[in-house]
Amino acid sequence: MNEYIILLGLLSFGAGFAIAYWIKGKVVSQKIKTAKTQSIRILEDAKRGAATLLKEAKFEVKDKLFKMKSEFDSETKDTRFELKKRERRLIQKEENIDRKLDQCERRDREISLKEKRLQKREENIGLKEKKYNALIEEQKKQLERISSLTAEQAKELLIRAMENEARYEGARLIKRIENEAKEEADKKSKKIIATAIQRYAADFVAENTVSVVQLPNDEMKGRIIGREGRNIRALEAATGIDLIIDDTPEAVILSGFNPVRREVARVSLMRLISDGRIHPARIEDVVNKVSQEVDLVIKEAGEQAAFDLGVHGIHKKLINHIGRLKFRTSYAQNVLQHSVEVGFLTGIMAAELGFNQKLARRMGLLHDIGKAIDHEVEGPHALIGSKLAKKFGEAPRVVHAIAAHHEDIPPSSVYAFLVQAADGLSGARPGARKELLENYIKRLEDLEGIANSFRGVANSYAIQAGREIRVIVESEIISDEDAILLSRDVVKKIEESLTFPGQIKVTVIREIRAVEYANK
């Protein structure tokens, strides 16, 4: 029974499998038919699309070919037109070149004819030149026989006559130009200088550094000298200044080139005298304290001078050098006060001319800075000062103005001339400077001697304290034009021979006197 059931199950399974396989074959065959149908349809669509694309491509190719042909025709047409134009230009150029060649040939023929004519003329000129030279030589010989002069002597006389005439004409021209220039320059310079003087006023008599210390009595001299001279030696060693104790009643003379040390010695000696305690230890202590005080005074004086002038940015060491000028004098004029005055005057004149007023004041303040160390360094104080200013970073224009204010180097800027003018104004005003009577008289004699050394000078007189010299000339020897040249020569010789502050005016006077007497 079980076997029957198993057999029946196997038969059922086989029948089911056969039926499923048959159904699957039907489905697959149906799908194959559908796929074939779709593939046929796709191929037909693709063929139709390809045919359409092919037609479009053919149309595009035809359009491009048409456009290319049109462009080629247009370019060909333009090229032909351009070639025709160039051809016409070439033809014109050829015609022009032919014409020019014809002209050149004609000119060559003309030039060759002219050359032949010139050669003939040159030959004729050569013959005439020989003839004229012979005539000139014959005339020279005749002139030498008639005048009893050789050709060289006659030439020298002619040159001398021409030179005198040229000097005369030159003097007249110089006189006319000077008169015209002076009329304008005098007005402007007087206006500027007058404005500067009016806007700045200072004391007429400047401060003077004292080198003599007054004593309460002659007994004090012995105390200053000390036992075996130890006090005076200690004071001289501490200050570097020589003390001269002579027969001058109640006075001690301080001698030394360094004005700052001399001031330290003066103040120290005065304090020792007033205190009464004079011995080497006390001297050294007082000198040290006074040195510090004087250094402070120097610094304050330099800062005050820069502040008064409105000058800023000066190096500290340069400020100290400016302050040292407080104890330096020139012709009894305090150099610091003189430098401040020159700074103000230079600034005022620069402002009137439209230049930098602060820069001009800076130059005026520093122009004599070399006098602070000229006792330590050899050379003119102007050049010493310029090197010192350059060392401490002053501008090249300031350095040049300092070096050129006494023309140790030629001035090359307006500022340098302004500093020169202000320096002359400050030193030349009444009461600014003084000198010994012997030096004053000698300077006047030297001035008159220089003027009298020239030919044609009858007499000369130095006036206005040597600021002007009037030269009287002989009218028979010196003409009006020669008088102008003489004044220039005198000025040049004075500048070369003498040293003087400010300027000296030279006036040459020429007059003709006609005297007759009426008799009865």
Disulfide bonds with the S-S distance in Angstrom:
none
